[in-house]
């Protein structure tokens, strides 16, 4: 195991029960699909367990002790998440995932502010979750969906954005901060600065960035940001929409019902204050509490340390994987411009076949189009294999990956 000056990996790995599991004929699990979802430390698992065991109650609705404890734990998680990205508490909206957060903006903001012949701008790097909502919106409104192109290294051609902004009918730019396929880290600060000159709001899909790099929404100055708990040690079924208060005050609720109201009369309703205005019905209380503990876990490590350690892993992995005969790696080789994931193809082996071979060795990777089919079309491939790292991965696991790739190469005579 690695023991660096940054993180004691052996001690950290002991917090993750699943990492001791044996798979495929008693092989040690090597989990390298963290861009899809991360494993959970025992602290998060116990927090969810303790809620159901000791203070299960609905929130915001009662004054007995259990309800107060649940409400305090739930709202305490909101406070910690807000601090984690340097937001104000009332700017944090709990949703199911980043996908729902983007859809909330598309419906509650987009359908009021985007009209005929207006433009919504995204990039060729986007996940389907940051494509399909804007396709639906622009089709419905007879507006235009425009794309910022990428170059051969997978970096954005920012001149495309600047040229589009000059047309004066761009209503929104929605962009990923980190590609889930190429790992490209997008210079969102430059994008936001250019958009602000034209009074254009920016939504950032931060599902891949918030778990891995320090993110400060006040410094970035974006209008909206979406991310998910399950990609950063938290449970599934919880996501966050960050939005500036000025937008939340003006937008109409996406979902209506209980808890998002102050008063309901026969023919009129008064909305609750933000953030609760956008959180209708009984929320996912236990998992929000678990998410708060995941935030504590990452905060204790420090996101600068997370980034530094993942850089170390990614540099090591790239140095090793590019020496595998027949390998083709996609995206920039500049570690400072990419996150901790690598997409590749090995010879003419289909990624699903390669994933199956690696699975026989206990190595879990992702194969497919990664919910980014327009990018796959641009790369002229049907699919890729992808390995993605997190704070509990090790160089020894990367060595196991390389050995398994070499075995696959021999099997398929690459």
C-alpha positions as CSV (number, residue, x, y, z in Angstrom):
1,X,0.0,0.0,0.0
2,X,1.0,3.6,-0.5
3,X,1.6,5.9,2.5
4,X,2.1,9.4,1.1
5,X,2.6,12.7,2.8
6,X,-0.9,13.5,1.6
7,X,-3.1,10.6,2.7
8,X,-2.5,7.4,4.6
9,X,-4.1,5.1,2.1
10,X,-3.9,1.9,4.1
11,X,-5.7,3.5,7.0
12,X,-8.2,5.2,4.7
13,X,-9.0,2.0,2.8
14,X,-9.9,0.3,6.1
15,X,-13.0,2.7,6.2
16,X,-14.4,1.0,3.1
17,X,-15.9,-2.4,3.9
18,X,-16.5,-3.4,0.2
19,X,-12.8,-3.1,-0.6
20,X,-12.1,-6.3,1.4
21,X,-14.6,-8.3,-0.7
22,X,-13.4,-11.2,-2.9
23,X,-14.9,-11.6,-6.3
24,X,-14.5,-13.9,-9.3
25,X,-12.9,-17.0,-7.8
26,X,-11.5,-15.3,-4.7
27,X,-9.9,-12.4,-6.5
28,X,-9.4,-9.1,-4.6
29,X,-11.7,-6.4,-5.8
30,X,-10.0,-3.6,-7.8
31,X,-12.7,-1.0,-8.2
32,X,-11.9,1.5,-11.0
33,X,-15.4,2.8,-11.9
34,X,-15.5,5.8,-9.6
35,X,-16.7,8.2,-12.3
36,X,-19.9,6.1,-12.4
37,X,-20.3,5.9,-8.6
38,X,-18.0,5.7,-5.6
39,X,-17.8,3.3,-2.7
40,X,-19.0,4.4,0.7
41,X,-17.0,4.6,4.0
42,X,-18.4,3.0,7.1
43,X,-19.0,6.4,8.6
44,X,-21.6,7.2,5.9
45,X,-23.2,3.7,6.1
46,X,-23.5,4.0,9.9
47,X,-25.0,7.5,9.7
48,X,-27.8,6.2,7.5
49,X,-28.3,3.1,9.8
50,X,-28.4,5.3,12.9
51,X,-31.1,7.6,11.5
52,X,-33.4,4.6,10.9
53,X,-32.5,2.9,14.2
54,X,-32.6,5.9,16.5
55,X,-34.4,9.0,15.2
56,X,-36.5,8.1,12.2
57,X,-39.0,10.9,11.8
58,X,-40.2,13.4,9.2
59,X,-38.6,16.8,9.1
60,X,-39.9,20.4,9.3
61,X,-43.3,19.2,10.6
62,X,-43.2,18.4,14.3
63,X,-41.7,19.6,17.6
64,X,-41.1,16.2,19.4
65,X,-37.5,15.2,20.0
66,X,-37.1,12.7,17.1
67,X,-38.4,15.1,14.6
68,X,-36.1,17.9,15.9
69,X,-33.1,15.6,15.7
70,X,-33.9,14.6,12.2
71,X,-34.5,18.1,11.1
72,X,-31.3,19.3,12.7
73,X,-29.3,16.5,11.0
74,X,-30.9,17.2,7.6
75,X,-30.4,20.9,7.7
76,X,-26.9,20.4,9.2
77,X,-26.0,18.5,6.0
78,X,-27.2,21.5,4.0
79,X,-25.0,23.8,6.0
80,X,-21.9,21.6,5.4
81,X,-22.5,21.2,1.7
82,X,-22.9,24.9,1.3
83,X,-19.6,25.5,3.1
84,X,-17.9,22.8,1.0
85,X,-18.5,24.8,-2.2
86,X,-18.6,28.3,-0.5
87,X,-22.3,28.9,-1.0
88,X,-25.0,30.3,1.2
89,X,-27.2,27.8,2.9
90,X,-30.4,28.9,1.2
91,X,-28.7,28.5,-2.2
92,X,-28.5,24.7,-1.8
93,X,-31.5,22.7,-3.1
94,X,-31.7,19.0,-2.5
95,X,-32.8,16.9,-5.5
96,X,-32.3,13.2,-6.5
97,X,-29.2,13.7,-8.6
98,X,-27.4,16.1,-10.9
99,X,-29.7,15.1,-13.7
100,X,-32.7,16.3,-11.8
101,X,-30.9,19.5,-10.9
102,X,-30.3,20.3,-14.5
103,X,-33.9,19.5,-15.4
104,X,-35.1,21.8,-12.6
105,X,-33.3,24.7,-14.2
106,X,-34.5,23.8,-17.7
107,X,-38.1,23.8,-16.5
108,X,-38.3,26.4,-13.8
109,X,-35.9,28.9,-15.4
110,X,-35.5,27.8,-19.0
111,X,-39.2,27.7,-20.0
112,X,-39.7,31.3,-18.8
113,X,-36.6,32.8,-20.2
114,X,-35.8,31.0,-23.5
115,X,-37.9,31.9,-26.5
116,X,-38.1,31.6,-30.3
117,X,-34.7,31.9,-32.0
118,X,-32.8,32.2,-28.7
119,X,-29.7,30.1,-28.2
120,X,-28.7,27.6,-25.5
121,X,-25.0,26.8,-25.7
122,X,-23.4,23.5,-24.5
123,X,-20.2,21.6,-25.6
124,X,-19.3,18.4,-27.5
125,X,-18.1,17.0,-24.2
126,X,-21.4,16.8,-22.5
127,X,-23.1,13.9,-20.7
128,X,-26.6,13.1,-22.0
129,X,-28.0,14.7,-18.8
130,X,-26.6,18.1,-20.0
131,X,-27.8,17.5,-23.6
132,X,-31.3,16.1,-23.6
133,X,-33.0,18.7,-21.3
134,X,-31.7,21.4,-23.6
135,X,-32.8,19.5,-26.8
136,X,-36.3,19.3,-25.3
137,X,-36.4,23.0,-24.3
138,X,-35.1,24.4,-27.6
139,X,-37.4,22.2,-29.6
140,X,-40.4,23.2,-27.5
141,X,-39.5,26.9,-27.8
142,X,-38.3,26.9,-31.4
143,X,-34.9,28.0,-30.1
144,X,-31.4,26.8,-31.2
145,X,-29.0,24.5,-29.4
146,X,-25.4,25.3,-30.2
147,X,-22.2,23.4,-29.5
148,X,-18.7,24.5,-28.5
149,X,-16.4,22.2,-30.4
150,X,-13.3,20.4,-28.9
151,X,-9.9,20.1,-30.5
152,X,-7.9,16.9,-31.0
153,X,-6.7,16.9,-27.3
154,X,-10.3,17.1,-26.1
155,X,-10.0,20.8,-25.0
156,X,-12.7,23.3,-25.7
157,X,-12.3,25.7,-28.6
158,X,-13.4,28.8,-26.7
159,X,-13.5,31.0,-29.8
160,X,-16.7,29.1,-30.6
161,X,-18.3,30.4,-27.4
162,X,-17.0,34.0,-27.9
163,X,-18.4,34.1,-31.5
164,X,-21.8,32.8,-30.3
165,X,-21.9,35.4,-27.5
166,X,-21.5,38.1,-30.1
167,X,-24.8,37.2,-31.7
168,X,-26.6,38.6,-28.6
169,X,-29.3,36.0,-28.4
170,X,-27.6,33.4,-26.1
171,X,-29.8,32.9,-23.1
172,X,-27.8,30.2,-21.3
173,X,-24.5,28.4,-21.4
174,X,-24.6,25.0,-19.7
175,X,-21.2,23.3,-19.5
176,X,-19.5,20.4,-17.7
177,X,-16.6,21.4,-15.5
178,X,-15.0,18.0,-16.0
179,X,-15.7,15.5,-18.8
180,X,-16.8,12.0,-17.7
181,X,-15.1,10.5,-20.8
182,X,-11.9,12.4,-21.5
183,X,-11.3,13.9,-18.0
184,X,-10.9,17.3,-19.5
185,X,-11.1,20.1,-16.9
186,X,-12.9,23.0,-18.5
187,X,-11.8,26.6,-17.6
188,X,-15.2,27.6,-16.3
189,X,-13.9,30.8,-14.9
190,X,-13.0,32.1,-18.3
191,X,-16.4,31.0,-19.6
192,X,-18.3,32.6,-16.8
193,X,-16.3,35.9,-17.2
194,X,-17.1,36.0,-20.9
195,X,-20.8,35.3,-20.4
196,X,-21.2,37.9,-17.6
197,X,-20.1,40.6,-20.1
198,X,-23.2,39.7,-22.1
199,X,-25.4,39.1,-19.0
200,X,-25.7,35.4,-19.9
201,X,-26.2,33.0,-17.0
202,X,-24.0,29.8,-16.7
203,X,-25.0,26.4,-15.4
204,X,-22.1,24.1,-14.5
205,X,-22.5,20.4,-14.5
206,X,-20.1,19.6,-11.7
207,X,-21.0,15.9,-11.2
208,X,-17.4,15.0,-12.0
209,X,-15.6,18.0,-10.6
210,X,-17.0,18.6,-7.1
211,X,-15.9,15.1,-5.9
212,X,-12.3,15.6,-7.1
213,X,-11.1,19.2,-7.1
214,X,-11.7,22.2,-4.9
215,X,-14.8,24.1,-6.1
216,X,-15.7,27.6,-5.0
217,X,-19.0,28.9,-6.5
218,X,-18.4,32.5,-5.4
219,X,-15.0,32.5,-7.0
220,X,-16.4,30.9,-10.2
221,X,-19.5,33.2,-10.0
222,X,-21.7,30.7,-11.9
223,X,-25.5,31.1,-11.8
224,X,-26.2,27.4,-11.3
225,X,-24.3,24.2,-10.4
226,X,-25.4,20.6,-10.3
227,X,-23.7,17.6,-8.6
228,X,-24.5,14.3,-7.0
229,X,-23.8,12.6,-3.7
230,X,-23.1,9.1,-4.9
231,X,-20.0,10.3,-6.9
232,X,-18.4,11.6,-3.8
233,X,-18.7,8.9,-1.1
234,X,-22.3,9.6,-0.4
235,X,-25.5,7.5,-1.1
236,X,-27.5,7.3,-4.3
237,X,-30.7,9.3,-4.6
238,X,-29.3,12.6,-3.5
239,X,-28.1,15.5,-5.6
240,X,-27.7,19.2,-5.2
241,X,-28.7,22.2,-7.3
242,X,-26.8,25.3,-6.3
243,X,-28.4,28.5,-7.6
244,X,-27.8,32.2,-6.8
245,X,-30.6,33.6,-4.6
246,X,-31.5,36.1,-7.3
247,X,-32.6,33.3,-9.6
248,X,-34.3,31.2,-6.9
249,X,-36.4,34.1,-5.8
250,X,-37.8,34.7,-9.3
251,X,-38.2,31.1,-10.5
252,X,-41.4,29.1,-10.1
253,X,-41.3,25.7,-8.3
254,X,-40.5,22.6,-10.4
255,X,-42.6,20.3,-8.2
256,X,-45.4,21.4,-6.0
257,X,-47.1,19.9,-2.9
258,X,-46.3,19.7,0.8
259,X,-43.4,21.5,2.6
260,X,-42.7,23.9,-0.2
261,X,-45.6,26.1,0.8
262,X,-46.3,28.6,3.5
263,X,-50.1,28.8,3.1
264,X,-52.6,27.0,0.9
265,X,-56.1,28.3,0.4
266,X,-58.8,27.1,-2.0
267,X,-57.6,29.2,-4.9
268,X,-54.2,30.4,-4.1
269,X,-50.9,29.4,-2.5
270,X,-47.9,31.2,-1.0
271,X,-44.6,29.5,-1.5
272,X,-42.2,28.7,1.3
273,X,-38.9,30.5,1.6
274,X,-35.9,29.3,-0.4
275,X,-34.5,26.7,-0.4
276,X,-37.6,24.8,0.8
277,X,-39.6,26.4,-2.1
278,X,-38.1,23.8,-4.3
279,X,-38.2,20.7,-2.0
280,X,-41.8,19.4,-2.2
281,X,-42.9,16.4,-0.1
282,X,-41.0,14.2,2.2
283,X,-37.4,14.3,1.1
284,X,-34.7,11.6,1.2
285,X,-33.9,12.4,4.8
286,X,-31.6,9.4,5.6
287,X,-29.4,9.8,2.5
288,X,-29.1,13.6,2.9
289,X,-27.8,12.9,6.4
290,X,-25.4,10.3,5.0
291,X,-24.3,12.9,2.4
292,X,-23.4,15.3,5.1
293,X,-21.1,12.7,6.7
294,X,-19.5,12.1,3.3
295,X,-18.8,15.8,3.0
296,X,-17.2,15.7,6.5
297,X,-15.0,12.8,5.3
298,X,-13.8,14.7,2.3
299,X,-13.4,17.9,4.3
300,X,-11.2,16.2,6.8
301,X,-8.9,14.9,4.0
302,X,-8.9,18.3,2.2
303,X,-9.9,18.7,-1.5
304,X,-6.4,20.0,-2.4
305,X,-5.0,16.7,-1.0
306,X,-7.6,14.7,-3.0
307,X,-6.6,16.5,-6.2
308,X,-2.9,16.1,-5.5
309,X,-3.2,12.4,-4.8
310,X,-5.4,11.7,-7.8
311,X,-2.9,13.5,-10.0
312,X,-0.2,11.2,-8.7
313,X,-2.3,8.1,-9.5
314,X,-3.3,9.4,-12.9
315,X,0.2,10.3,-13.9
316,X,1.4,6.8,-12.9
317,X,-1.5,5.2,-14.8
318,X,-0.9,7.2,-18.0
319,X,2.8,6.4,-17.9
320,X,2.1,2.7,-17.6
321,X,-1.0,2.3,-19.9
322,X,0.5,4.1,-22.9
323,X,3.2,1.4,-23.0
324,X,0.7,-1.4,-23.5
325,X,1.0,-2.5,-27.2
326,X,-2.1,-1.5,-29.2
327,X,-3.5,0.9,-26.7
328,X,-5.2,4.1,-27.8
329,X,-5.8,6.7,-25.1
330,X,-8.2,9.6,-25.6
331,X,-7.9,13.1,-24.3
332,X,-5.0,15.4,-23.2
333,X,-1.9,14.0,-21.6
334,X,-1.5,17.2,-19.5
335,X,-2.3,16.1,-16.0
336,X,-3.1,19.7,-14.9
337,X,-5.9,19.8,-17.5
338,X,-7.5,16.5,-16.8
339,X,-9.1,14.6,-13.9
340,X,-8.5,11.1,-12.6
341,X,-9.9,9.0,-15.4
342,X,-8.6,7.5,-18.6
343,X,-10.7,6.4,-21.6
344,X,-9.0,4.0,-24.1
345,X,-9.4,1.2,-26.6
346,X,-7.1,-1.8,-26.9
347,X,-6.6,-2.9,-30.5
348,X,-9.9,-4.0,-32.0
349,X,-11.1,-5.6,-28.8
350,X,-14.7,-4.4,-28.1
351,X,-14.8,-2.6,-24.8
352,X,-17.4,-5.0,-23.4
353,X,-15.2,-8.0,-24.2
354,X,-12.2,-6.2,-22.6
355,X,-14.3,-5.4,-19.5
356,X,-15.3,-9.1,-19.2
357,X,-11.7,-10.2,-19.3
358,X,-10.7,-7.7,-16.6
359,X,-13.7,-8.7,-14.5
360,X,-12.3,-12.2,-14.5
361,X,-9.3,-10.7,-12.7
362,X,-11.5,-8.9,-10.2
363,X,-11.0,-5.5,-11.9
364,X,-14.2,-3.4,-12.3
365,X,-14.0,-0.8,-15.1
366,X,-16.7,0.9,-17.3
367,X,-17.2,0.0,-20.9
368,X,-19.7,1.7,-23.3
369,X,-20.6,5.1,-24.5
370,X,-20.6,6.6,-21.0
371,X,-23.9,8.5,-21.7
372,X,-21.9,10.6,-24.2
373,X,-22.9,9.3,-27.6
374,X,-22.3,12.6,-29.5
375,X,-18.7,12.6,-28.2
376,X,-18.4,8.9,-29.2
377,X,-19.5,9.9,-32.7
378,X,-16.9,12.7,-32.8
379,X,-14.2,10.2,-31.7
380,X,-15.5,7.8,-34.4
381,X,-15.9,4.9,-31.9
382,X,-18.9,3.1,-30.7
383,X,-17.6,2.8,-27.2
384,X,-14.5,3.0,-25.0
385,X,-13.1,1.4,-21.9
386,X,-12.7,3.8,-18.9
387,X,-10.9,3.5,-15.7
388,X,-11.5,6.2,-13.0
389,X,-9.8,6.7,-9.7
390,X,-10.6,7.9,-6.3
391,X,-8.9,8.5,-2.9
392,X,-8.9,4.7,-2.0
393,X,-7.2,3.5,-5.2
394,X,-3.5,2.6,-5.2
395,X,-0.6,2.2,-7.6
396,X,-0.7,-1.5,-6.9
397,X,-4.2,-1.7,-8.3
398,X,-3.0,0.1,-11.4
399,X,-0.3,-2.5,-11.8
400,X,-3.0,-5.2,-11.6
401,X,-4.9,-3.3,-14.3
402,X,-1.9,-3.3,-16.6
403,X,-1.2,-7.0,-16.0
404,X,-4.8,-7.8,-16.9
405,X,-4.6,-5.6,-20.1
406,X,-1.5,-7.5,-21.1
407,X,-3.4,-10.8,-20.6
408,X,-6.3,-9.5,-22.7
409,X,-3.8,-8.5,-25.4
410,X,-2.3,-12.0,-25.5
411,X,-5.8,-13.6,-25.6
412,X,-6.9,-11.4,-28.5
413,X,-3.4,-11.5,-30.2
414,X,-3.0,-7.8,-30.3
